[in-house]
Amino acid sequence: MKLLTLLLLVIPQFIFSKQIYSGKDSLYFFTSDILFVPTESSILESRVGVTKFIDKKYLKLDIGVSFDLIGLKVNQSLFSMGVDFFTFSNLRNEANFKFPVDAIDYLFGFNFNFKKYIKHVIDLASRFRISHISSHLEDGHIYSSSDSILIPFVFSKEFMDLAFIITYKLNSRMQFRSLLALNYIFHAIPKDIKRLSAQEGLELDYFLTKIVSFYISNDLTLAAVNSQTNVNVNFQTGFSIGGLNTRAVNIYFNYFDGQDYKGQYYGRFTNYKGLGLRFKF
């Protein structure tokens, strides 16, 4: 009973903190306090939302979360440790609002983050992540007698990546973000998965109002598949409804061209255009 009373006293103070509660009736977006915020077009990130492919009868469904668990402030620098748990699924689009699951990828791991405000218009953030990912065909997959590639196989890898992102506040309405990352796989099945890949992301955000912004985001990943080095392109642009560093809703157009990031489709190349809805947390 004492614990319940304590929670009833503490939780409202946490939710209605001075940061978001002014004592007046108002509508607001809850703040997002993770230190490392990836670009919108970065692929291996936790998302909540769906992308409908325009030129294919498939959808991409994202379900998951990443959050900072423990934080430390030292002078003007911030440190944190967090966790990642998320999936991205390939769904078939059928009549009568049915979406059988074709394939699904699971990722979980830990992340260690750093953030420092260099100037009042520039901040630097970094993330070191250790993760496991595995992929599986599901009961919605359609097998074909001629389909020799998509027979289920074990796809699993443990990897670590180091990413840096710089945010430049160009003015009160516009910011530019630049991301660089290296990914190293230290254990993988199948064994021919290449160990090292590199990533670059660029993003421009323009706030039309305090809660509505327009963004353009592009991600390039340099990787090798079956001894062939290639560049994967993931482009995304759209509108975000929510304030700076708050939770938001994104409505976007997505274009991807390159190596398929779904594990059960490893070794294939894919190209698609899609329209999506994402809930940022």
C-alpha positions as CSV (number, residue, x, y, z in Angstrom):
1,M,0.0,0.0,0.0
2,K,2.9,2.4,0.8
3,L,4.5,1.6,-2.6
4,L,1.2,2.3,-4.4
5,T,0.9,5.6,-2.5
6,L,4.5,6.5,-3.5
7,L,3.8,5.8,-7.1
8,L,0.7,7.9,-7.2
9,L,2.7,10.8,-5.8
10,V,5.7,10.4,-8.0
11,I,4.3,9.5,-11.4
12,P,2.1,12.6,-11.9
13,Q,5.1,14.8,-11.0
14,F,7.2,13.0,-13.5
15,I,4.6,13.3,-16.3
16,F,3.6,16.9,-15.6
17,S,7.1,18.2,-15.0
18,K,8.1,21.9,-15.3
19,Q,9.4,21.1,-18.7
20,I,5.9,20.6,-20.2
21,Y,3.5,21.8,-17.6
22,S,2.8,25.6,-17.3
23,G,-0.3,25.4,-15.0
24,K,-2.6,26.3,-18.0
25,D,-4.8,24.1,-20.1
26,S,-2.8,23.2,-23.2
27,L,-2.1,20.6,-25.9
28,Y,1.5,19.4,-26.1
29,F,3.8,16.7,-27.5
30,F,5.8,14.7,-25.0
31,T,9.5,15.3,-25.2
32,S,11.9,12.7,-26.5
33,D,15.1,12.6,-24.4
34,I,17.3,10.0,-26.1
35,L,20.8,11.4,-26.8
36,F,21.4,9.8,-30.2
37,V,18.7,10.5,-32.7
38,P,19.4,8.8,-36.1
39,T,18.4,10.3,-39.4
40,E,14.9,9.4,-40.7
41,S,16.4,7.3,-43.6
42,S,18.7,5.2,-41.4
43,I,17.4,1.6,-41.8
44,L,18.6,-0.5,-38.9
45,E,16.7,1.6,-36.3
46,S,13.7,1.0,-34.1
47,R,10.6,2.4,-35.6
48,V,6.8,2.2,-35.1
49,G,5.0,2.5,-38.4
50,V,4.2,1.1,-41.8
51,T,5.4,1.7,-45.4
52,K,3.1,0.6,-48.3
53,F,5.1,-0.2,-51.4
54,I,3.6,1.6,-54.4
55,D,5.0,-0.7,-57.1
56,K,4.7,-4.0,-55.2
57,K,2.0,-5.9,-53.3
58,Y,4.0,-5.7,-50.1
59,L,4.2,-3.6,-46.9
60,K,7.0,-3.0,-44.4
61,L,5.8,-3.0,-40.8
62,D,8.1,-1.7,-38.0
63,I,7.5,-2.4,-34.4
64,G,10.0,-1.7,-31.6
65,V,11.6,0.7,-29.2
66,S,15.0,2.1,-28.3
67,F,15.4,4.1,-25.1
68,D,18.1,5.4,-22.8
69,L,18.0,3.7,-19.5
70,I,20.8,5.3,-17.4
71,G,22.2,8.8,-17.9
72,L,25.2,10.7,-16.6
73,K,26.1,14.4,-16.9
74,V,29.7,15.5,-16.7
75,N,30.2,19.2,-17.2
76,Q,28.7,20.0,-20.6
77,S,28.7,16.3,-21.8
78,L,25.9,13.8,-21.5
79,F,26.4,10.0,-21.4
80,S,23.7,7.2,-21.4
81,M,23.2,3.5,-21.7
82,G,20.1,2.1,-23.4
83,V,18.5,-0.9,-25.1
84,D,17.1,-1.7,-28.5
85,F,14.3,-4.2,-29.2
86,F,12.6,-4.1,-32.6
87,T,11.4,-6.0,-35.6
88,F,10.8,-5.1,-39.3
89,S,8.4,-7.4,-41.2
90,N,7.7,-8.0,-44.9
91,L,3.9,-8.3,-45.3
92,R,1.9,-9.3,-48.4
93,N,-1.1,-7.1,-49.3
94,E,-4.2,-9.2,-50.1
95,A,-7.9,-8.5,-50.6
96,N,-10.3,-8.0,-47.6
97,F,-7.7,-6.1,-45.6
98,K,-5.5,-9.1,-45.0
99,F,-1.7,-8.9,-44.6
100,P,0.0,-12.3,-44.3
101,V,3.6,-12.1,-42.8
102,D,6.1,-13.1,-45.4
103,A,9.4,-12.6,-43.4
104,I,10.4,-11.0,-40.2
105,D,13.8,-9.7,-38.8
106,Y,14.4,-9.4,-35.0
107,L,17.0,-7.2,-33.4
108,F,17.9,-6.6,-29.8
109,G,21.0,-5.2,-28.1
110,F,22.6,-2.5,-26.0
111,N,23.7,1.0,-26.9
112,F,26.1,3.5,-25.3
113,N,25.6,7.1,-26.2
114,F,27.4,10.5,-25.9
115,K,26.2,14.0,-26.6
116,K,28.0,17.4,-26.3
117,Y,26.8,20.9,-27.2
118,I,29.9,22.4,-29.0
119,K,28.2,25.7,-29.6
120,H,24.7,27.0,-29.2
121,V,24.0,26.1,-32.9
122,I,26.0,22.8,-33.1
123,D,25.9,19.6,-31.2
124,L,27.7,16.3,-31.6
125,A,26.2,12.9,-30.6
126,S,27.7,9.4,-30.9
127,R,26.4,5.8,-30.4
128,F,28.2,2.5,-29.9
129,R,25.8,-0.4,-30.3
130,I,26.2,-4.1,-29.8
131,S,23.3,-6.1,-31.3
132,H,22.0,-9.4,-32.5
133,I,19.7,-9.8,-35.5
134,S,18.1,-12.9,-36.9
135,S,15.6,-13.4,-39.7
136,H,12.8,-15.9,-40.4
137,L,10.3,-16.8,-43.1
138,E,6.8,-16.9,-41.7
139,D,3.5,-18.7,-42.5
140,G,2.5,-16.0,-45.0
141,H,5.4,-16.8,-47.3
142,I,4.4,-18.3,-50.7
143,Y,6.7,-21.1,-51.7
144,S,7.3,-21.9,-55.4
145,S,8.8,-25.1,-56.8
146,S,11.2,-22.9,-58.8
147,D,12.1,-20.7,-55.9
148,S,15.5,-22.1,-54.9
149,I,16.6,-18.9,-53.0
150,L,13.7,-18.4,-50.6
151,I,13.8,-21.8,-48.9
152,P,14.2,-21.0,-45.2
153,F,17.8,-20.9,-44.0
154,V,19.5,-19.7,-40.8
155,F,20.3,-16.0,-41.0
156,S,21.9,-14.6,-37.8
157,K,24.6,-12.1,-37.0
158,E,26.1,-10.3,-34.1
159,F,27.5,-6.9,-34.8
160,M,28.7,-3.7,-33.3
161,D,28.6,-0.3,-34.9
162,L,29.9,3.2,-34.1
163,A,28.0,6.2,-35.4
164,F,28.5,9.9,-35.1
165,I,25.9,12.6,-36.0
166,I,26.4,16.4,-36.1
167,T,23.4,18.7,-36.0
168,Y,23.8,22.3,-37.3
169,K,21.0,24.7,-36.4
170,L,21.2,27.0,-39.5
171,N,18.5,29.3,-38.1
172,S,15.4,29.2,-35.9
173,R,13.5,27.2,-38.5
174,M,16.1,25.0,-40.2
175,Q,18.6,22.4,-39.2
176,F,21.0,20.2,-41.1
177,R,22.2,16.8,-39.8
178,S,25.1,14.6,-41.0
179,L,25.7,11.0,-39.9
180,L,28.7,8.7,-40.4
181,A,28.8,5.1,-39.1
182,L,30.9,1.9,-39.3
183,N,29.4,-1.5,-38.8
184,Y,31.5,-4.6,-38.0
185,I,30.0,-8.1,-37.9
186,F,32.0,-10.4,-35.5
187,H,29.8,-13.5,-35.9
188,A,27.5,-14.5,-38.8
189,I,25.5,-17.3,-40.3
190,P,25.9,-17.8,-43.3
191,K,29.7,-17.2,-43.0
192,D,30.0,-15.4,-46.4
193,I,28.4,-12.3,-45.0
194,K,31.0,-9.5,-45.3
195,R,32.2,-8.2,-42.0
196,L,32.6,-4.5,-42.6
197,S,30.2,-1.8,-44.0
198,A,30.0,2.0,-43.9
199,Q,27.1,4.4,-43.7
200,E,26.6,8.1,-44.5
201,G,23.4,10.0,-43.9
202,L,22.3,13.6,-44.7
203,E,19.1,15.3,-43.5
204,L,17.6,18.7,-43.8
205,D,14.6,19.8,-41.6
206,Y,12.6,22.9,-42.1
207,F,9.9,24.0,-39.6
208,L,6.9,25.5,-41.3
209,T,5.4,26.1,-37.9
210,K,6.4,25.2,-34.4
211,I,4.8,21.7,-34.7
212,V,4.9,21.0,-38.5
213,S,8.2,20.5,-40.4
214,F,9.3,19.3,-43.8
215,Y,12.3,17.0,-44.1
216,I,14.6,15.5,-46.8
217,S,16.8,12.5,-45.7
218,N,19.1,10.3,-47.6
219,D,21.2,7.3,-46.5
220,L,24.0,5.6,-48.3
221,T,25.5,2.3,-47.2
222,L,28.6,0.8,-48.7
223,A,28.6,-3.0,-48.4
224,A,29.8,-6.1,-50.1
225,V,27.5,-9.1,-51.1
226,N,28.9,-12.2,-52.7
227,S,32.2,-10.5,-53.4
228,Q,30.5,-7.6,-55.1
229,T,30.7,-4.1,-53.5
230,N,27.7,-2.0,-53.9
231,V,26.1,1.2,-52.6
232,N,22.6,1.0,-51.1
233,V,20.4,4.1,-51.3
234,N,17.5,4.9,-49.0
235,F,15.8,8.2,-49.6
236,Q,12.9,9.6,-47.6
237,T,11.1,12.9,-47.6
238,G,7.9,14.0,-45.9
239,F,6.2,16.0,-43.2
240,S,6.6,15.6,-39.4
241,I,3.8,16.7,-37.0
242,G,5.5,17.4,-33.7
243,G,8.0,19.9,-32.2
244,L,11.8,19.8,-32.1
245,N,13.0,17.0,-29.9
246,T,9.4,15.7,-29.2
247,R,7.4,12.7,-30.2
248,A,5.8,13.1,-33.6
249,V,4.0,11.6,-36.5
250,N,5.7,11.3,-39.9
251,I,4.0,11.1,-43.3
252,Y,6.6,10.3,-46.0
253,F,7.6,9.0,-49.4
254,N,10.4,6.4,-49.4
255,Y,12.7,5.1,-52.2
256,F,15.1,2.3,-51.8
257,D,17.6,0.7,-54.2
258,G,20.3,-1.8,-53.3
259,Q,20.9,-5.0,-51.3
260,D,17.8,-6.3,-49.6
261,Y,18.2,-5.7,-45.9
262,K,15.8,-8.5,-45.0
263,G,17.9,-11.4,-43.8
264,Q,15.9,-14.2,-45.6
265,Y,16.4,-12.3,-48.8
266,Y,20.1,-11.9,-48.3
267,G,22.1,-11.7,-51.5
268,R,19.2,-10.3,-53.5
269,F,18.8,-6.7,-54.7
270,T,15.6,-4.8,-54.5
271,N,14.1,-1.5,-55.6
272,Y,10.9,0.0,-54.4
273,K,8.9,3.2,-53.8
274,G,6.6,3.5,-50.9
275,L,4.3,5.8,-48.8
276,G,4.5,5.5,-45.1
277,L,3.2,6.5,-41.7
278,R,5.5,6.5,-38.6
279,F,5.0,7.3,-35.0
280,K,8.2,8.8,-33.4
281,F,8.7,8.2,-29.7
